[in-house]
């Protein structure tokens, strides 16, 4: 096979480097498997906590806090699951044959929204756990500031994703 001088030869080194760089995404699977293992441990701790609840009857006031704790655990577990599956779909492999793939922008908005809900649950726990209403101002202002920062970030990410989707429609429509 002879080389046609009119056509440039493919640069094998360049292709090799590009293949290496674009296939490095598969290393991310190690991190996703680590998150799955951590989620399994989190689930185990949840079951242990749930079993201890059944053995120790609580008052109504304690149950409010316990329920918030359980909801908080579930929200964090959902957040981790969303990060694992969404990141895998966005950054590693889109042709996995599963439904529910989202863009990385939409994934960021969903994650930020979940973090915001976890923050809201923690804020609610602060109010419920102090029936006297004497929450220290320092605690309250810190929690509200954190909630406000997450709220602004979530709204900003949502608006940016909306603008991005509009641009995509305008460019392809």
Residue frames as qw, qx, qy, qz and C-alpha x, y, z in Angstrom:
[[0.000, 0.891, 0.454, 0.000, 0.00, 0.00, 0.00],
 [0.455, 0.198, 0.015, 0.868, 1.52, 3.29, -1.09],
 [0.117, -0.660, -0.402, 0.624, 0.92, 6.68, 0.39],
 [0.325, 0.751, 0.385, 0.428, -0.70, 9.36, -1.79],
 [0.411, -0.067, -0.192, 0.888, 1.39, 12.52, -1.27],
 [0.159, -0.452, -0.274, -0.834, -1.67, 14.71, -1.96],
 [0.670, -0.607, -0.306, -0.298, -3.36, 13.38, 1.21],
 [0.087, -0.655, 0.596, -0.457, -1.75, 14.10, 4.56],
 [0.547, -0.032, -0.826, 0.135, -0.89, 11.03, 6.61],
 [0.601, -0.714, -0.218, -0.286, -2.87, 10.67, 9.82],
 [0.074, 0.614, -0.600, 0.507, -0.78, 11.59, 12.80],
 [0.722, -0.212, -0.659, 0.001, -0.75, 8.37, 14.84],
 [0.345, -0.051, -0.562, 0.750, 0.73, 10.09, 17.89],
 [0.275, -0.121, 0.066, -0.952, -2.01, 12.72, 17.85],
 [0.712, -0.201, -0.452, -0.497, -4.73, 10.08, 17.53],
 [0.642, -0.120, -0.692, 0.307, -3.15, 8.04, 20.32],
 [0.122, 0.002, -0.440, 0.890, -3.07, 11.04, 22.66],
 [0.473, -0.144, -0.125, -0.860, -6.67, 11.95, 21.79],
 [0.736, -0.184, -0.614, -0.220, -7.81, 8.38, 22.41],
 [0.475, -0.087, -0.655, 0.581, -6.02, 8.37, 25.75],
 [0.081, -0.041, 0.266, -0.960, -7.55, 11.71, 26.81],
 [0.590, -0.122, -0.223, -0.766, -11.09, 10.85, 25.72],
 [0.764, -0.144, -0.619, -0.108, -10.97, 7.35, 27.21],
 [0.210, 0.181, -0.651, 0.706, -9.74, 8.55, 30.60],
 [0.546, -0.291, -0.010, -0.786, -13.43, 9.04, 31.39],
 [0.818, -0.146, -0.536, -0.149, -13.60, 5.35, 32.24],
 [0.372, 0.128, -0.648, 0.653, -11.49, 6.03, 35.35],
 [0.370, -0.296, 0.153, -0.867, -14.54, 7.86, 36.74],
 [0.784, -0.216, -0.493, -0.309, -16.23, 4.49, 37.18],
 [0.534, -0.002, -0.660, 0.528, -13.89, 3.85, 40.12],
 [0.076, -0.094, 0.347, -0.930, -15.36, 6.91, 41.87],
 [0.644, -0.161, -0.235, -0.710, -18.93, 5.87, 41.08],
 [0.755, -0.122, -0.643, 0.030, -18.31, 2.39, 42.47],
 [0.309, 0.035, -0.578, 0.754, -16.87, 4.03, 45.60],
 [0.357, -0.134, 0.117, -0.917, -20.04, 6.11, 45.94],
 [0.762, -0.154, -0.476, -0.412, -22.16, 2.97, 45.52],
 [0.616, -0.070, -0.686, 0.380, -20.18, 1.29, 48.32],
 [0.046, 0.051, -0.420, 0.905, -20.59, 4.37, 50.55],
 [0.559, -0.158, -0.173, -0.796, -24.30, 4.40, 49.74],
 [0.744, -0.142, -0.648, -0.082, -24.48, 0.75, 50.81],
 [0.406, -0.068, -0.623, 0.665, -22.86, 1.63, 54.15],
 [0.226, -0.095, 0.132, -0.960, -25.22, 4.57, 54.52],
 [0.692, -0.173, -0.436, -0.549, -28.14, 2.21, 53.88],
 [0.643, -0.126, -0.708, 0.264, -26.81, -0.22, 56.49],
 [0.147, -0.024, -0.471, 0.869, -26.59, 2.61, 59.06],
 [0.450, -0.139, -0.150, -0.869, -30.15, 3.65, 58.11],
 [0.734, -0.201, -0.599, -0.249, -31.50, 0.13, 58.75],
 [0.491, -0.108, -0.656, 0.564, -29.68, -0.05, 62.11],
 [0.085, -0.037, 0.244, -0.965, -31.15, 3.35, 63.07],
 [0.594, -0.163, -0.354, -0.704, -34.62, 2.25, 61.94],
 [0.689, -0.186, -0.698, 0.054, -34.39, -0.97, 63.98],
 [0.295, -0.083, -0.566, 0.765, -33.39, 0.99, 67.08],
 [0.321, -0.143, -0.016, -0.936, -36.46, 3.20, 66.61],
 [0.709, -0.221, -0.516, -0.427, -38.72, 0.18, 66.76],
 [0.646, -0.184, -0.657, 0.343, -37.14, -0.99, 70.01],
 [0.226, -0.270, -0.401, 0.846, -37.35, 2.40, 71.74],
 [0.056, 0.783, 0.589, 0.194, -40.69, 4.14, 71.73],
 [0.276, 0.058, -0.068, 0.957, -40.39, 7.91, 71.43],
 [0.139, 0.612, 0.470, -0.620, -42.63, 10.80, 72.38],
 [0.482, 0.779, 0.395, 0.070, -44.50, 12.76, 69.71],
 [0.000, 0.956, -0.219, -0.194, -41.94, 15.58, 69.93],
 [0.441, -0.470, 0.699, 0.311, -39.07, 13.13, 69.48],
 [0.638, 0.351, 0.668, 0.156, -40.89, 11.49, 66.55],
 [0.358, 0.920, 0.093, -0.130, -41.03, 14.82, 64.67],
 [0.099, -0.808, 0.541, 0.213, -37.25, 15.08, 64.85],
 [0.569, -0.152, 0.793, 0.156, -36.77, 11.38, 64.07],
 [0.626, 0.607, 0.489, 0.016, -38.99, 11.65, 60.98],
 [0.244, 0.944, -0.174, -0.140, -37.03, 14.67, 59.79],
 [0.342, -0.590, 0.704, 0.195, -33.83, 12.71, 60.32],
 [0.643, 0.158, 0.741, 0.116, -35.19, 9.80, 58.27],
 [0.515, 0.819, 0.249, -0.042, -36.36, 12.11, 55.47],
 [0.026, -0.893, 0.403, 0.197, -32.95, 13.79, 55.53],
 [0.506, -0.322, 0.773, 0.207, -31.20, 10.42, 55.15],
 [0.635, 0.468, 0.608, 0.081, -33.45, 9.48, 52.22],
 [0.332, 0.935, 0.021, -0.119, -32.83, 12.84, 50.50],
 [0.187, -0.745, 0.599, 0.227, -29.06, 12.43, 50.86],
 [0.595, -0.024, 0.786, 0.166, -29.29, 8.88, 49.49],
 [0.563, 0.715, 0.414, -0.002, -31.32, 10.15, 46.51],
 [0.106, 0.942, -0.247, -0.199, -28.75, 12.88, 45.95],
 [0.374, -0.500, 0.742, 0.244, -25.90, 10.37, 45.87],
 [0.623, 0.297, 0.716, 0.105, -27.84, 8.10, 43.50],
 [0.422, 0.880, 0.192, -0.105, -28.58, 11.06, 41.23],
 [0.069, -0.839, 0.479, 0.249, -24.91, 12.01, 41.18],
 [0.515, -0.223, 0.800, 0.213, -23.84, 8.45, 40.34],
 [0.566, 0.453, 0.676, 0.136, -26.32, 7.78, 37.52],
 [0.296, 0.935, 0.144, -0.133, -26.45, 11.31, 36.15],
 [0.156, -0.797, 0.500, 0.301, -22.70, 11.73, 36.11],
 [0.555, -0.074, 0.784, 0.268, -22.20, 8.35, 34.48],
 [0.514, 0.661, 0.541, 0.083, -24.68, 9.27, 31.78],
 [0.169, 0.977, 0.004, -0.131, -23.30, 12.80, 31.26],
 [0.083, -0.849, 0.504, 0.135, -19.59, 12.16, 31.48],
 [0.426, -0.322, 0.833, 0.143, -18.90, 8.49, 30.69],
 [0.087, 0.082, 0.907, 0.404, -21.45, 6.73, 28.51],
 [0.462, 0.186, 0.091, -0.862, -24.71, 7.90, 26.97],
 [0.666, 0.157, -0.546, -0.483, -25.45, 4.63, 25.15],
 [0.121, -0.209, 0.892, -0.382, -26.16, 2.47, 28.22],
 [0.323, -0.250, -0.830, -0.379, -29.69, 1.58, 27.10],
 [0.182, -0.499, -0.699, 0.479, -31.35, 3.12, 30.17],
 [0.026, 0.793, 0.392, 0.465, -33.91, 5.87, 30.12],
 [0.436, -0.860, -0.221, 0.143, -33.73, 9.09, 32.06],
 [0.633, 0.031, 0.040, 0.772, -30.55, 10.61, 30.71],
 [0.026, -0.966, -0.221, 0.134, -30.22, 14.30, 31.45],
 [0.481, 0.716, -0.176, 0.474, -27.81, 16.96, 30.35],
 [0.563, -0.063, -0.470, 0.677, -25.02, 17.95, 32.70],
 [0.087, -0.293, 0.086, -0.948, -26.71, 21.33, 33.19],
 [0.688, -0.391, -0.291, -0.538, -30.00, 19.74, 34.18],
 [0.783, -0.180, -0.528, 0.275, -28.10, 17.37, 36.48],
 [0.305, 0.136, -0.367, 0.868, -26.49, 20.35, 38.23],
 [0.393, -0.346, -0.039, -0.851, -29.90, 21.96, 38.77],
 [0.816, -0.312, -0.421, -0.244, -31.34, 18.71, 40.16],
 [0.675, -0.069, -0.506, 0.533, -28.38, 18.27, 42.50],
 [0.071, 0.223, -0.244, 0.941, -28.57, 21.88, 43.68],
 [0.585, -0.371, -0.204, -0.691, -32.33, 21.50, 44.26],
 [0.829, -0.261, -0.493, 0.044, -31.75, 18.33, 46.31],
 [0.477, 0.035, -0.438, 0.761, -29.08, 20.06, 48.39],
 [0.214, -0.330, 0.036, -0.919, -31.52, 22.93, 48.93],
 [0.751, -0.378, -0.347, -0.416, -34.17, 20.50, 50.22],
 [0.748, -0.154, -0.506, 0.400, -31.65, 18.86, 52.58],
 [0.213, 0.176, -0.278, 0.920, -30.76, 22.35, 53.84],
 [0.475, -0.387, -0.151, -0.776, -34.48, 23.11, 54.35],
 [0.813, -0.325, -0.477, -0.073, -34.92, 19.91, 56.34],
 [0.580, -0.050, -0.454, 0.675, -31.99, 20.86, 58.59],
 [0.074, -0.271, 0.101, -0.954, -33.48, 24.33, 59.08],
 [0.673, -0.381, -0.310, -0.553, -36.86, 22.80, 59.94],
 [0.771, -0.198, -0.547, 0.261, -35.15, 20.39, 62.36],
 [0.277, 0.150, -0.371, 0.874, -33.66, 23.40, 64.17],
 [0.392, -0.300, 0.001, -0.870, -37.13, 24.87, 64.71],
 [0.811, -0.268, -0.405, -0.327, -38.81, 21.59, 65.66],
 [0.715, -0.043, -0.568, 0.404, -36.06, 20.53, 68.07],
 [0.186, -0.024, -0.425, 0.886, -36.47, 23.69, 70.16],
 [0.150, -0.650, -0.719, -0.196, -40.11, 23.90, 71.26],
 [0.282, -0.674, -0.323, 0.601, -39.33, 26.98, 73.38],
 [0.407, 0.852, 0.232, 0.232, -38.52, 29.03, 70.29],
 [0.316, -0.900, 0.232, 0.191, -35.31, 30.24, 71.88],
 [0.866, 0.290, 0.119, 0.389, -32.99, 29.37, 69.01],
 [0.439, -0.578, 0.112, 0.678, -29.70, 31.24, 69.37],
 [0.382, 0.855, 0.008, -0.351, -29.53, 34.09, 66.85],
 [0.076, -0.634, 0.691, 0.339, -26.07, 32.98, 65.71],
 [0.414, 0.058, 0.903, 0.105, -27.35, 29.49, 64.80],
 [0.465, 0.684, 0.518, -0.219, -30.39, 30.86, 63.04],
 [0.249, 0.864, -0.200, -0.388, -28.48, 33.45, 60.98],
 [0.181, -0.452, 0.812, 0.322, -25.85, 30.90, 59.92],
 [0.432, 0.247, 0.866, 0.047, -28.47, 28.37, 58.81],
 [0.409, 0.801, 0.342, -0.271, -30.50, 31.04, 56.98],
 [0.078, 0.790, -0.433, -0.428, -27.37, 32.36, 55.27],
 [0.275, -0.208, 0.899, 0.269, -26.43, 28.88, 54.11],
 [0.440, 0.517, 0.729, -0.088, -29.98, 28.26, 52.91],
 [0.283, 0.872, 0.068, -0.393, -30.00, 31.63, 51.12],
 [0.061, -0.614, 0.655, 0.436, -26.70, 30.88, 49.40],
 [0.323, 0.067, 0.924, 0.192, -28.00, 27.52, 48.16],
 [0.389, 0.699, 0.542, -0.257, -31.27, 29.13, 47.07],
 [0.204, 0.840, -0.214, -0.456, -29.48, 31.80, 45.03],
 [0.153, -0.414, 0.823, 0.358, -27.14, 29.19, 43.53],
 [0.398, 0.293, 0.869, 0.021, -30.04, 26.90, 42.59],
 [0.376, 0.812, 0.317, -0.316, -32.03, 29.72, 40.98],
 [0.069, 0.768, -0.450, -0.450, -28.93, 30.90, 39.12],
 [0.258, -0.191, 0.905, 0.280, -28.13, 27.40, 37.85],
 [0.426, 0.514, 0.735, -0.118, -31.75, 26.94, 36.79],
 [0.309, 0.867, 0.067, -0.384, -31.80, 30.24, 34.90],
 [0.047, -0.625, 0.658, 0.418, -28.45, 29.52, 33.23],
 [0.351, 0.059, 0.920, 0.165, -29.68, 26.08, 32.14],
 [0.416, 0.704, 0.523, -0.240, -32.89, 27.64, 30.79],
 [0.202, 0.846, -0.240, -0.431, -30.87, 30.19, 28.77],
 [0.199, -0.399, 0.832, 0.330, -28.59, 27.44, 27.53],
 [0.431, 0.325, 0.841, 0.019, -31.55, 25.35, 26.37],
 [0.371, 0.832, 0.230, -0.343, -33.02, 28.40, 24.59],
 [0.042, 0.730, -0.531, -0.428, -29.70, 28.95, 22.80],
 [0.327, -0.111, 0.915, 0.209, -29.60, 25.30, 21.77],
 [0.451, 0.587, 0.657, -0.138, -33.14, 25.53, 20.36],
 [0.270, 0.883, -0.026, -0.382, -32.33, 28.72, 18.50],
 [0.089, -0.603, 0.698, 0.375, -29.11, 27.27, 17.07],
 [0.205, -0.012, 0.956, 0.209, -30.72, 24.00, 15.96],
 [0.342, 0.578, 0.688, -0.273, -34.22, 25.24, 15.18]]
